[in-house]
Amino acid sequence: MRLVYALLTASVLMFSGCTVMTVKECQVADWLDVGQRDGTAGRYNRFAQYEKACAKGNIQPNQSLYELGYIKGRFDYCQPETIFYASLNGGGSYQVCPYVQHAQLKPYHDVASQYYQAKKAKDEWFDELERYQTYLLDNRLSRENRESYIRRIRELKIKQERMEFNYFEAERKLARFQREHGL
């Protein structure tokens, strides 16, 4: 169940934006729920932003309900598994959690984030290499452009060994961490 919750939280992080409320949303907001959603999504407290947005409609958000919900949501978010899966998907940060938890949560964030960054770099490298190789298939390509693309492909291939090493090292560390922590 915790794994399902962690994955759900990670997906919320990936698809949640940083938009503030409209006046209409302010009128019907359940401030306990708003605070809880912000906390569960791993966001910093955004009450001041809501207050500013709602002021346009002369609406005062309920700070005590927001804070109560935020504390509960942040508690749910600040769990090692949640931080791990959110970071594995390119989101997540232990920084929003209470300072006393940072030392415990940082390794979960770091190993997952390092893997995410290494995989992203590998994917971007591959996409760029593929793009330049596709450009070379164009029969109408000028000689200058063809030479330029060939040079760029060579440069990319020079970077390949380091990029692959970083990726496989991050993947190895991730697998070991998952085994050691039952993830």
CNS distance restraints for C-alpha pairs under 8 A (distance, minus, plus):
assign (resid   1 and name CA) (resid   5 and name CA) 6.24 0.50 0.50
assign (resid   2 and name CA) (resid   6 and name CA) 6.01 0.50 0.50
assign (resid   2 and name CA) (resid  81 and name CA) 7.79 0.50 0.50
assign (resid   3 and name CA) (resid   7 and name CA) 6.13 0.50 0.50
assign (resid   3 and name CA) (resid  81 and name CA) 7.26 0.50 0.50
assign (resid   4 and name CA) (resid   8 and name CA) 6.07 0.50 0.50
assign (resid   5 and name CA) (resid   9 and name CA) 6.10 0.50 0.50
assign (resid   5 and name CA) (resid  82 and name CA) 7.66 0.50 0.50
assign (resid   6 and name CA) (resid  10 and name CA) 6.16 0.50 0.50
assign (resid   6 and name CA) (resid  81 and name CA) 6.08 0.50 0.50
assign (resid   6 and name CA) (resid  82 and name CA) 4.40 0.50 0.50
assign (resid   6 and name CA) (resid  83 and name CA) 7.94 0.50 0.50
assign (resid   6 and name CA) (resid  85 and name CA) 6.27 0.50 0.50
assign (resid   6 and name CA) (resid  86 and name CA) 7.57 0.50 0.50
assign (resid   7 and name CA) (resid  11 and name CA) 6.21 0.50 0.50
assign (resid   7 and name CA) (resid  82 and name CA) 7.34 0.50 0.50
assign (resid   7 and name CA) (resid  85 and name CA) 6.31 0.50 0.50
assign (resid   7 and name CA) (resid  86 and name CA) 7.54 0.50 0.50
assign (resid   8 and name CA) (resid  12 and name CA) 6.22 0.50 0.50
assign (resid   9 and name CA) (resid  13 and name CA) 6.25 0.50 0.50
assign (resid   9 and name CA) (resid  40 and name CA) 6.89 0.50 0.50
assign (resid   9 and name CA) (resid  41 and name CA) 6.32 0.50 0.50
assign (resid   9 and name CA) (resid  77 and name CA) 7.52 0.50 0.50
assign (resid   9 and name CA) (resid  82 and name CA) 6.73 0.50 0.50
assign (resid   9 and name CA) (resid  86 and name CA) 7.02 0.50 0.50
assign (resid  10 and name CA) (resid  14 and name CA) 6.34 0.50 0.50
assign (resid  10 and name CA) (resid  41 and name CA) 7.86 0.50 0.50
assign (resid  10 and name CA) (resid  82 and name CA) 7.00 0.50 0.50
assign (resid  10 and name CA) (resid  85 and name CA) 5.88 0.50 0.50
assign (resid  10 and name CA) (resid  86 and name CA) 4.19 0.50 0.50
assign (resid  10 and name CA) (resid  87 and name CA) 7.87 0.50 0.50
assign (resid  10 and name CA) (resid  89 and name CA) 6.91 0.50 0.50
assign (resid  10 and name CA) (resid  91 and name CA) 7.34 0.50 0.50
assign (resid  10 and name CA) (resid  92 and name CA) 7.57 0.50 0.50
assign (resid  11 and name CA) (resid  15 and name CA) 6.28 0.50 0.50
assign (resid  11 and name CA) (resid  86 and name CA) 7.60 0.50 0.50
assign (resid  12 and name CA) (resid  16 and name CA) 5.72 0.50 0.50
assign (resid  12 and name CA) (resid  41 and name CA) 6.27 0.50 0.50
assign (resid  13 and name CA) (resid  41 and name CA) 5.46 0.50 0.50
assign (resid  13 and name CA) (resid  42 and name CA) 7.37 0.50 0.50
assign (resid  13 and name CA) (resid  86 and name CA) 6.89 0.50 0.50
assign (resid  13 and name CA) (resid  91 and name CA) 6.26 0.50 0.50
assign (resid  13 and name CA) (resid  92 and name CA) 7.24 0.50 0.50
assign (resid  14 and name CA) (resid  89 and name CA) 7.33 0.50 0.50
assign (resid  14 and name CA) (resid  90 and name CA) 7.71 0.50 0.50
assign (resid  14 and name CA) (resid  91 and name CA) 6.46 0.50 0.50
assign (resid  16 and name CA) (resid  41 and name CA) 7.87 0.50 0.50
assign (resid  20 and name CA) (resid  49 and name CA) 6.69 0.50 0.50
assign (resid  20 and name CA) (resid  50 and name CA) 6.36 0.50 0.50
assign (resid  20 and name CA) (resid  53 and name CA) 6.64 0.50 0.50
assign (resid  21 and name CA) (resid  25 and name CA) 5.76 0.50 0.50
assign (resid  21 and name CA) (resid  26 and name CA) 6.34 0.50 0.50
assign (resid  21 and name CA) (resid  50 and name CA) 6.41 0.50 0.50
assign (resid  21 and name CA) (resid  53 and name CA) 6.15 0.50 0.50
assign (resid  21 and name CA) (resid  54 and name CA) 7.26 0.50 0.50
assign (resid  22 and name CA) (resid  26 and name CA) 6.29 0.50 0.50
assign (resid  22 and name CA) (resid  53 and name CA) 6.70 0.50 0.50
assign (resid  22 and name CA) (resid  54 and name CA) 7.18 0.50 0.50
assign (resid  23 and name CA) (resid  27 and name CA) 6.38 0.50 0.50
assign (resid  23 and name CA) (resid  53 and name CA) 6.90 0.50 0.50
assign (resid  23 and name CA) (resid  54 and name CA) 5.52 0.50 0.50
assign (resid  23 and name CA) (resid  56 and name CA) 6.78 0.50 0.50
assign (resid  23 and name CA) (resid  57 and name CA) 5.54 0.50 0.50
assign (resid  23 and name CA) (resid  59 and name CA) 7.95 0.50 0.50
assign (resid  24 and name CA) (resid  28 and name CA) 6.88 0.50 0.50
assign (resid  25 and name CA) (resid  29 and name CA) 5.77 0.50 0.50
assign (resid  26 and name CA) (resid  50 and name CA) 7.94 0.50 0.50
assign (resid  26 and name CA) (resid  54 and name CA) 5.64 0.50 0.50
assign (resid  26 and name CA) (resid  59 and name CA) 6.94 0.50 0.50
assign (resid  26 and name CA) (resid  61 and name CA) 7.31 0.50 0.50
assign (resid  27 and name CA) (resid  59 and name CA) 7.09 0.50 0.50
assign (resid  29 and name CA) (resid  34 and name CA) 7.16 0.50 0.50
assign (resid  30 and name CA) (resid  34 and name CA) 6.17 0.50 0.50
assign (resid  31 and name CA) (resid  35 and name CA) 6.01 0.50 0.50
assign (resid  31 and name CA) (resid  61 and name CA) 7.01 0.50 0.50
assign (resid  31 and name CA) (resid  62 and name CA) 6.13 0.50 0.50
assign (resid  31 and name CA) (resid  63 and name CA) 7.61 0.50 0.50
assign (resid  31 and name CA) (resid  65 and name CA) 5.52 0.50 0.50
assign (resid  31 and name CA) (resid  66 and name CA) 4.76 0.50 0.50
assign (resid  31 and name CA) (resid  69 and name CA) 7.51 0.50 0.50
assign (resid  32 and name CA) (resid  36 and name CA) 6.16 0.50 0.50
assign (resid  32 and name CA) (resid  65 and name CA) 4.66 0.50 0.50
assign (resid  32 and name CA) (resid  66 and name CA) 4.78 0.50 0.50
assign (resid  32 and name CA) (resid  67 and name CA) 7.48 0.50 0.50
assign (resid  32 and name CA) (resid  68 and name CA) 6.49 0.50 0.50
assign (resid  32 and name CA) (resid  69 and name CA) 4.50 0.50 0.50
assign (resid  32 and name CA) (resid  70 and name CA) 7.49 0.50 0.50
assign (resid  33 and name CA) (resid  37 and name CA) 6.03 0.50 0.50
assign (resid  33 and name CA) (resid  66 and name CA) 7.39 0.50 0.50
assign (resid  33 and name CA) (resid  69 and name CA) 6.08 0.50 0.50
assign (resid  34 and name CA) (resid  38 and name CA) 6.28 0.50 0.50
assign (resid  34 and name CA) (resid  66 and name CA) 6.46 0.50 0.50
assign (resid  34 and name CA) (resid  69 and name CA) 7.14 0.50 0.50
assign (resid  34 and name CA) (resid  70 and name CA) 7.72 0.50 0.50
assign (resid  35 and name CA) (resid  39 and name CA) 6.18 0.50 0.50
assign (resid  35 and name CA) (resid  45 and name CA) 7.85 0.50 0.50
assign (resid  35 and name CA) (resid  65 and name CA) 7.50 0.50 0.50
assign (resid  35 and name CA) (resid  66 and name CA) 4.39 0.50 0.50
assign (resid  35 and name CA) (resid  67 and name CA) 6.16 0.50 0.50
assign (resid  35 and name CA) (resid  68 and name CA) 7.16 0.50 0.50
assign (resid  35 and name CA) (resid  69 and name CA) 4.46 0.50 0.50
assign (resid  35 and name CA) (resid  70 and name CA) 4.03 0.50 0.50
assign (resid  35 and name CA) (resid  71 and name CA) 7.73 0.50 0.50
assign (resid  35 and name CA) (resid  73 and name CA) 7.16 0.50 0.50
assign (resid  36 and name CA) (resid  40 and name CA) 5.95 0.50 0.50
assign (resid  36 and name CA) (resid  66 and name CA) 7.39 0.50 0.50
assign (resid  36 and name CA) (resid  68 and name CA) 7.75 0.50 0.50
assign (resid  36 and name CA) (resid  69 and name CA) 4.05 0.50 0.50
assign (resid  36 and name CA) (resid  70 and name CA) 4.44 0.50 0.50
assign (resid  36 and name CA) (resid  71 and name CA) 7.13 0.50 0.50
assign (resid  36 and name CA) (resid  72 and name CA) 6.10 0.50 0.50
assign (resid  36 and name CA) (resid  73 and name CA) 4.24 0.50 0.50
assign (resid  36 and name CA) (resid  74 and name CA) 7.31 0.50 0.50
assign (resid  37 and name CA) (resid  41 and name CA) 6.00 0.50 0.50
assign (resid  37 and name CA) (resid  69 and name CA) 7.75 0.50 0.50
assign (resid  37 and name CA) (resid  70 and name CA) 7.25 0.50 0.50
assign (resid  37 and name CA) (resid  73 and name CA) 6.28 0.50 0.50
assign (resid  38 and name CA) (resid  42 and name CA) 6.48 0.50 0.50
assign (resid  38 and name CA) (resid  43 and name CA) 5.37 0.50 0.50
assign (resid  38 and name CA) (resid  44 and name CA) 7.35 0.50 0.50
assign (resid  38 and name CA) (resid  45 and name CA) 7.09 0.50 0.50
assign (resid  38 and name CA) (resid  46 and name CA) 7.60 0.50 0.50
assign (resid  38 and name CA) (resid  70 and name CA) 6.30 0.50 0.50
assign (resid  38 and name CA) (resid  73 and name CA) 6.92 0.50 0.50
assign (resid  38 and name CA) (resid  74 and name CA) 7.74 0.50 0.50
assign (resid  39 and name CA) (resid  43 and name CA) 5.79 0.50 0.50
assign (resid  39 and name CA) (resid  44 and name CA) 7.27 0.50 0.50
assign (resid  39 and name CA) (resid  45 and name CA) 7.41 0.50 0.50
assign (resid  39 and name CA) (resid  69 and name CA) 7.50 0.50 0.50
assign (resid  39 and name CA) (resid  70 and name CA) 4.68 0.50 0.50
assign (resid  39 and name CA) (resid  71 and name CA) 6.61 0.50 0.50
assign (resid  39 and name CA) (resid  72 and name CA) 7.08 0.50 0.50
assign (resid  39 and name CA) (resid  73 and name CA) 4.03 0.50 0.50
assign (resid  39 and name CA) (resid  74 and name CA) 3.95 0.50 0.50
assign (resid  39 and name CA) (resid  75 and name CA) 7.51 0.50 0.50
assign (resid  39 and name CA) (resid  76 and name CA) 7.75 0.50 0.50
assign (resid  39 and name CA) (resid  77 and name CA) 6.65 0.50 0.50
assign (resid  40 and name CA) (resid  70 and name CA) 7.70 0.50 0.50
assign (resid  40 and name CA) (resid  72 and name CA) 7.92 0.50 0.50
assign (resid  40 and name CA) (resid  73 and name CA) 4.15 0.50 0.50
assign (resid  40 and name CA) (resid  74 and name CA) 5.29 0.50 0.50
assign (resid  40 and name CA) (resid  75 and name CA) 7.65 0.50 0.50
assign (resid  40 and name CA) (resid  76 and name CA) 5.97 0.50 0.50
assign (resid  40 and name CA) (resid  77 and name CA) 4.83 0.50 0.50
assign (resid  41 and name CA) (resid  73 and name CA) 7.70 0.50 0.50
assign (resid  41 and name CA) (resid  74 and name CA) 7.86 0.50 0.50
assign (resid  41 and name CA) (resid  77 and name CA) 6.78 0.50 0.50
assign (resid  42 and name CA) (resid  74 and name CA) 6.51 0.50 0.50
assign (resid  42 and name CA) (resid  77 and name CA) 5.96 0.50 0.50
assign (resid  42 and name CA) (resid  78 and name CA) 7.75 0.50 0.50
assign (resid  42 and name CA) (resid  92 and name CA) 6.66 0.50 0.50
assign (resid  42 and name CA) (resid  93 and name CA) 7.11 0.50 0.50
assign (resid  42 and name CA) (resid  96 and name CA) 6.48 0.50 0.50
assign (resid  43 and name CA) (resid  96 and name CA) 6.71 0.50 0.50
assign (resid  44 and name CA) (resid  96 and name CA) 5.79 0.50 0.50
assign (resid  45 and name CA) (resid  70 and name CA) 7.22 0.50 0.50
assign (resid  46 and name CA) (resid  50 and name CA) 6.50 0.50 0.50
assign (resid  47 and name CA) (resid  51 and name CA) 6.05 0.50 0.50
assign (resid  47 and name CA) (resid  63 and name CA) 7.12 0.50 0.50
assign (resid  47 and name CA) (resid  66 and name CA) 7.29 0.50 0.50
assign (resid  48 and name CA) (resid  52 and name CA) 6.20 0.50 0.50
assign (resid  49 and name CA) (resid  53 and name CA) 6.18 0.50 0.50
assign (resid  50 and name CA) (resid  54 and name CA) 5.89 0.50 0.50
assign (resid  50 and name CA) (resid  61 and name CA) 7.20 0.50 0.50
assign (resid  51 and name CA) (resid  55 and name CA) 6.00 0.50 0.50
assign (resid  51 and name CA) (resid  59 and name CA) 7.98 0.50 0.50
assign (resid  51 and name CA) (resid  60 and name CA) 6.45 0.50 0.50
assign (resid  51 and name CA) (resid  61 and name CA) 6.05 0.50 0.50
assign (resid  52 and name CA) (resid  56 and name CA) 7.18 0.50 0.50
assign (resid  53 and name CA) (resid  57 and name CA) 7.99 0.50 0.50
assign (resid  54 and name CA) (resid  58 and name CA) 6.47 0.50 0.50
assign (resid  54 and name CA) (resid  59 and name CA) 5.14 0.50 0.50
assign (resid  54 and name CA) (resid  60 and name CA) 6.52 0.50 0.50
assign (resid  54 and name CA) (resid  61 and name CA) 7.12 0.50 0.50
assign (resid  55 and name CA) (resid  59 and name CA) 5.39 0.50 0.50
assign (resid  55 and name CA) (resid  60 and name CA) 6.63 0.50 0.50
assign (resid  62 and name CA) (resid  66 and name CA) 6.24 0.50 0.50
assign (resid  63 and name CA) (resid  67 and name CA) 5.97 0.50 0.50
assign (resid  64 and name CA) (resid  68 and name CA) 6.12 0.50 0.50
assign (resid  65 and name CA) (resid  69 and name CA) 6.19 0.50 0.50
assign (resid  66 and name CA) (resid  70 and name CA) 5.95 0.50 0.50
assign (resid  67 and name CA) (resid  71 and name CA) 6.08 0.50 0.50
assign (resid  68 and name CA) (resid  72 and name CA) 6.49 0.50 0.50
assign (resid  69 and name CA) (resid  73 and name CA) 6.05 0.50 0.50
assign (resid  70 and name CA) (resid  74 and name CA) 5.87 0.50 0.50
assign (resid  71 and name CA) (resid  75 and name CA) 6.10 0.50 0.50
assign (resid  72 and name CA) (resid  76 and name CA) 6.45 0.50 0.50
assign (resid  73 and name CA) (resid  77 and name CA) 6.21 0.50 0.50
assign (resid  74 and name CA) (resid  78 and name CA) 5.88 0.50 0.50
assign (resid  74 and name CA) (resid  97 and name CA) 6.90 0.50 0.50
assign (resid  75 and name CA) (resid  79 and name CA) 7.24 0.50 0.50
assign (resid  75 and name CA) (resid  97 and name CA) 7.95 0.50 0.50
assign (resid  77 and name CA) (resid  82 and name CA) 5.96 0.50 0.50
assign (resid  77 and name CA) (resid  83 and name CA) 7.03 0.50 0.50
assign (resid  78 and name CA) (resid  82 and name CA) 6.87 0.50 0.50
assign (resid  78 and name CA) (resid  83 and name CA) 6.58 0.50 0.50
assign (resid  78 and name CA) (resid  94 and name CA) 6.99 0.50 0.50
assign (resid  78 and name CA) (resid  97 and name CA) 5.73 0.50 0.50
assign (resid  78 and name CA) (resid 101 and name CA) 7.97 0.50 0.50
assign (resid  78 and name CA) (resid 105 and name CA) 7.75 0.50 0.50
assign (resid  79 and name CA) (resid  83 and name CA) 6.26 0.50 0.50
assign (resid  79 and name CA) (resid 105 and name CA) 7.51 0.50 0.50
assign (resid  80 and name CA) (resid  84 and name CA) 6.06 0.50 0.50
assign (resid  80 and name CA) (resid 104 and name CA) 7.66 0.50 0.50
assign (resid  80 and name CA) (resid 105 and name CA) 5.59 0.50 0.50
assign (resid  80 and name CA) (resid 108 and name CA) 6.14 0.50 0.50
assign (resid  81 and name CA) (resid  85 and name CA) 6.18 0.50 0.50
assign (resid  81 and name CA) (resid 108 and name CA) 7.51 0.50 0.50
assign (resid  81 and name CA) (resid 183 and name CA) 7.32 0.50 0.50
assign (resid  82 and name CA) (resid  86 and name CA) 6.01 0.50 0.50
assign (resid  83 and name CA) (resid  87 and name CA) 5.99 0.50 0.50
assign (resid  83 and name CA) (resid  92 and name CA) 5.71 0.50 0.50
assign (resid  83 and name CA) (resid  93 and name CA) 6.56 0.50 0.50
assign (resid  83 and name CA) (resid  94 and name CA) 6.58 0.50 0.50
assign (resid  83 and name CA) (resid 105 and name CA) 7.07 0.50 0.50
assign (resid  83 and name CA) (resid 108 and name CA) 6.43 0.50 0.50
assign (resid  83 and name CA) (resid 109 and name CA) 5.86 0.50 0.50
assign (resid  84 and name CA) (resid  88 and name CA) 6.06 0.50 0.50
assign (resid  84 and name CA) (resid  92 and name CA) 7.66 0.50 0.50
assign (resid  84 and name CA) (resid 108 and name CA) 4.88 0.50 0.50
assign (resid  84 and name CA) (resid 109 and name CA) 5.29 0.50 0.50
assign (resid  84 and name CA) (resid 112 and name CA) 5.90 0.50 0.50
assign (resid  85 and name CA) (resid  89 and name CA) 6.45 0.50 0.50
assign (resid  85 and name CA) (resid  92 and name CA) 7.87 0.50 0.50
assign (resid  85 and name CA) (resid 112 and name CA) 7.38 0.50 0.50
assign (resid  86 and name CA) (resid  90 and name CA) 6.65 0.50 0.50
assign (resid  86 and name CA) (resid  91 and name CA) 5.11 0.50 0.50
assign (resid  86 and name CA) (resid  92 and name CA) 4.56 0.50 0.50
assign (resid  86 and name CA) (resid  93 and name CA) 7.89 0.50 0.50
assign (resid  87 and name CA) (resid  91 and name CA) 4.83 0.50 0.50
assign (resid  87 and name CA) (resid  92 and name CA) 4.52 0.50 0.50
assign (resid  87 and name CA) (resid  93 and name CA) 6.86 0.50 0.50
assign (resid  87 and name CA) (resid 109 and name CA) 5.58 0.50 0.50
assign (resid  87 and name CA) (resid 110 and name CA) 7.87 0.50 0.50
assign (resid  87 and name CA) (resid 112 and name CA) 5.40 0.50 0.50
assign (resid  87 and name CA) (resid 113 and name CA) 5.07 0.50 0.50
assign (resid  87 and name CA) (resid 116 and name CA) 7.46 0.50 0.50
assign (resid  88 and name CA) (resid 109 and name CA) 7.89 0.50 0.50
assign (resid  88 and name CA) (resid 112 and name CA) 4.53 0.50 0.50
assign (resid  88 and name CA) (resid 113 and name CA) 5.64 0.50 0.50
assign (resid  88 and name CA) (resid 115 and name CA) 7.02 0.50 0.50
assign (resid  88 and name CA) (resid 116 and name CA) 5.58 0.50 0.50
assign (resid  89 and name CA) (resid 113 and name CA) 7.95 0.50 0.50
assign (resid  89 and name CA) (resid 116 and name CA) 6.62 0.50 0.50
assign (resid  90 and name CA) (resid 113 and name CA) 6.55 0.50 0.50
assign (resid  90 and name CA) (resid 116 and name CA) 6.06 0.50 0.50
assign (resid  90 and name CA) (resid 117 and name CA) 7.73 0.50 0.50
assign (resid  92 and name CA) (resid 109 and name CA) 7.27 0.50 0.50
assign (resid  93 and name CA) (resid 109 and name CA) 6.61 0.50 0.50
assign (resid  94 and name CA) (resid 102 and name CA) 6.23 0.50 0.50
assign (resid  94 and name CA) (resid 105 and name CA) 6.02 0.50 0.50
assign (resid  94 and name CA) (resid 106 and name CA) 6.31 0.50 0.50
assign (resid  94 and name CA) (resid 109 and name CA) 6.80 0.50 0.50
assign (resid  95 and name CA) (resid  99 and name CA) 7.59 0.50 0.50
assign (resid  95 and name CA) (resid 102 and name CA) 6.96 0.50 0.50
assign (resid  97 and name CA) (resid 101 and name CA) 6.63 0.50 0.50
assign (resid  97 and name CA) (resid 102 and name CA) 6.99 0.50 0.50
assign (resid  98 and name CA) (resid 102 and name CA) 7.02 0.50 0.50
assign (resid 101 and name CA) (resid 105 and name CA) 6.14 0.50 0.50
assign (resid 102 and name CA) (resid 106 and name CA) 5.65 0.50 0.50
assign (resid 103 and name CA) (resid 107 and name CA) 7.57 0.50 0.50
assign (resid 104 and name CA) (resid 108 and name CA) 7.94 0.50 0.50
assign (resid 105 and name CA) (resid 109 and name CA) 6.44 0.50 0.50
assign (resid 106 and name CA) (resid 110 and name CA) 5.90 0.50 0.50
assign (resid 107 and name CA) (resid 111 and name CA) 6.10 0.50 0.50
assign (resid 108 and name CA) (resid 112 and name CA) 6.40 0.50 0.50
assign (resid 109 and name CA) (resid 113 and name CA) 5.82 0.50 0.50
assign (resid 110 and name CA) (resid 114 and name CA) 5.92 0.50 0.50
assign (resid 111 and name CA) (resid 115 and name CA) 6.32 0.50 0.50
assign (resid 111 and name CA) (resid 170 and name CA) 7.43 0.50 0.50
assign (resid 111 and name CA) (resid 173 and name CA) 6.94 0.50 0.50
assign (resid 111 and name CA) (resid 174 and name CA) 5.95 0.50 0.50
assign (resid 111 and name CA) (resid 177 and name CA) 7.56 0.50 0.50
assign (resid 112 and name CA) (resid 116 and name CA) 6.20 0.50 0.50
assign (resid 112 and name CA) (resid 174 and name CA) 6.55 0.50 0.50
assign (resid 113 and name CA) (resid 117 and name CA) 6.10 0.50 0.50
assign (resid 114 and name CA) (resid 118 and name CA) 6.10 0.50 0.50
assign (resid 114 and name CA) (resid 170 and name CA) 6.23 0.50 0.50
assign (resid 115 and name CA) (resid 119 and name CA) 6.02 0.50 0.50
assign (resid 115 and name CA) (resid 167 and name CA) 6.98 0.50 0.50
assign (resid 115 and name CA) (resid 170 and name CA) 4.88 0.50 0.50
assign (resid 115 and name CA) (resid 171 and name CA) 6.03 0.50 0.50
assign (resid 115 and name CA) (resid 174 and name CA) 6.75 0.50 0.50
assign (resid 116 and name CA) (resid 120 and name CA) 6.02 0.50 0.50
assign (resid 117 and name CA) (resid 121 and name CA) 6.13 0.50 0.50
assign (resid 118 and name CA) (resid 122 and name CA) 6.18 0.50 0.50
assign (resid 118 and name CA) (resid 163 and name CA) 7.57 0.50 0.50
assign (resid 118 and name CA) (resid 166 and name CA) 6.20 0.50 0.50
assign (resid 118 and name CA) (resid 167 and name CA) 4.82 0.50 0.50
assign (resid 118 and name CA) (resid 170 and name CA) 6.69 0.50 0.50
assign (resid 119 and name CA) (resid 123 and name CA) 6.06 0.50 0.50
assign (resid 119 and name CA) (resid 167 and name CA) 5.98 0.50 0.50
assign (resid 120 and name CA) (resid 124 and name CA) 6.07 0.50 0.50
assign (resid 121 and name CA) (resid 125 and name CA) 6.01 0.50 0.50
assign (resid 121 and name CA) (resid 163 and name CA) 7.26 0.50 0.50
assign (resid 122 and name CA) (resid 126 and name CA) 6.14 0.50 0.50
assign (resid 122 and name CA) (resid 163 and name CA) 6.31 0.50 0.50
assign (resid 122 and name CA) (resid 164 and name CA) 6.98 0.50 0.50
assign (resid 122 and name CA) (resid 167 and name CA) 6.89 0.50 0.50
assign (resid 123 and name CA) (resid 127 and name CA) 6.10 0.50 0.50
assign (resid 124 and name CA) (resid 128 and name CA) 6.13 0.50 0.50
assign (resid 125 and name CA) (resid 129 and name CA) 6.17 0.50 0.50
assign (resid 125 and name CA) (resid 156 and name CA) 7.28 0.50 0.50
assign (resid 125 and name CA) (resid 160 and name CA) 7.93 0.50 0.50
assign (resid 126 and name CA) (resid 130 and name CA) 6.04 0.50 0.50
assign (resid 127 and name CA) (resid 131 and name CA) 6.05 0.50 0.50
assign (resid 128 and name CA) (resid 132 and name CA) 6.33 0.50 0.50
assign (resid 129 and name CA) (resid 133 and name CA) 6.18 0.50 0.50
assign (resid 129 and name CA) (resid 153 and name CA) 6.18 0.50 0.50
assign (resid 129 and name CA) (resid 156 and name CA) 6.71 0.50 0.50
assign (resid 130 and name CA) (resid 134 and name CA) 6.08 0.50 0.50
assign (resid 131 and name CA) (resid 135 and name CA) 6.30 0.50 0.50
assign (resid 132 and name CA) (resid 136 and name CA) 6.48 0.50 0.50
assign (resid 132 and name CA) (resid 149 and name CA) 5.97 0.50 0.50
assign (resid 132 and name CA) (resid 150 and name CA) 7.88 0.50 0.50
assign (resid 132 and name CA) (resid 152 and name CA) 7.64 0.50 0.50
assign (resid 132 and name CA) (resid 153 and name CA) 6.70 0.50 0.50
assign (resid 133 and name CA) (resid 137 and name CA) 6.99 0.50 0.50
assign (resid 133 and name CA) (resid 149 and name CA) 7.85 0.50 0.50
assign (resid 133 and name CA) (resid 153 and name CA) 7.50 0.50 0.50
assign (resid 134 and name CA) (resid 138 and name CA) 7.48 0.50 0.50
assign (resid 135 and name CA) (resid 141 and name CA) 7.97 0.50 0.50
assign (resid 135 and name CA) (resid 149 and name CA) 7.58 0.50 0.50
assign (resid 136 and name CA) (resid 141 and name CA) 7.29 0.50 0.50
assign (resid 136 and name CA) (resid 146 and name CA) 6.30 0.50 0.50
assign (resid 136 and name CA) (resid 149 and name CA) 7.15 0.50 0.50
assign (resid 136 and name CA) (resid 150 and name CA) 8.00 0.50 0.50
assign (resid 141 and name CA) (resid 145 and name CA) 6.43 0.50 0.50
assign (resid 141 and name CA) (resid 146 and name CA) 6.25 0.50 0.50
assign (resid 142 and name CA) (resid 146 and name CA) 6.11 0.50 0.50
assign (resid 143 and name CA) (resid 147 and name CA) 6.15 0.50 0.50
assign (resid 144 and name CA) (resid 148 and name CA) 6.11 0.50 0.50
assign (resid 145 and name CA) (resid 149 and name CA) 6.05 0.50 0.50
assign (resid 146 and name CA) (resid 150 and name CA) 6.15 0.50 0.50
assign (resid 147 and name CA) (resid 151 and name CA) 6.15 0.50 0.50
assign (resid 148 and name CA) (resid 152 and name CA) 6.28 0.50 0.50
assign (resid 149 and name CA) (resid 153 and name CA) 6.16 0.50 0.50
assign (resid 150 and name CA) (resid 154 and name CA) 6.27 0.50 0.50
assign (resid 151 and name CA) (resid 155 and name CA) 6.25 0.50 0.50
assign (resid 152 and name CA) (resid 156 and name CA) 6.17 0.50 0.50
assign (resid 153 and name CA) (resid 157 and name CA) 6.16 0.50 0.50
assign (resid 154 and name CA) (resid 158 and name CA) 6.24 0.50 0.50
assign (resid 155 and name CA) (resid 159 and name CA) 6.53 0.50 0.50
assign (resid 156 and name CA) (resid 160 and name CA) 6.22 0.50 0.50
assign (resid 157 and name CA) (resid 161 and name CA) 7.58 0.50 0.50
assign (resid 159 and name CA) (resid 163 and name CA) 6.15 0.50 0.50
assign (resid 160 and name CA) (resid 164 and name CA) 5.95 0.50 0.50
assign (resid 161 and name CA) (resid 165 and name CA) 6.08 0.50 0.50
assign (resid 162 and name CA) (resid 166 and name CA) 6.19 0.50 0.50
assign (resid 163 and name CA) (resid 167 and name CA) 6.21 0.50 0.50
assign (resid 164 and name CA) (resid 168 and name CA) 6.05 0.50 0.50
assign (resid 165 and name CA) (resid 169 and name CA) 5.94 0.50 0.50
assign (resid 166 and name CA) (resid 170 and name CA) 6.08 0.50 0.50
assign (resid 167 and name CA) (resid 171 and name CA) 6.05 0.50 0.50
assign (resid 168 and name CA) (resid 172 and name CA) 5.99 0.50 0.50
assign (resid 169 and name CA) (resid 173 and name CA) 6.21 0.50 0.50
assign (resid 170 and name CA) (resid 174 and name CA) 6.03 0.50 0.50
assign (resid 171 and name CA) (resid 175 and name CA) 6.19 0.50 0.50
assign (resid 172 and name CA) (resid 176 and name CA) 6.25 0.50 0.50
assign (resid 173 and name CA) (resid 177 and name CA) 6.04 0.50 0.50
assign (resid 174 and name CA) (resid 178 and name CA) 6.08 0.50 0.50
assign (resid 175 and name CA) (resid 179 and name CA) 6.24 0.50 0.50
assign (resid 176 and name CA) (resid 180 and name CA) 6.12 0.50 0.50
assign (resid 177 and name CA) (resid 181 and name CA) 6.00 0.50 0.50
assign (resid 177 and name CA) (resid 183 and name CA) 7.98 0.50 0.50
assign (resid 178 and name CA) (resid 182 and name CA) 5.63 0.50 0.50
assign (resid 178 and name CA) (resid 183 and name CA) 4.63 0.50 0.50
assign (resid 179 and name CA) (resid 183 and name CA) 6.58 0.50 0.50
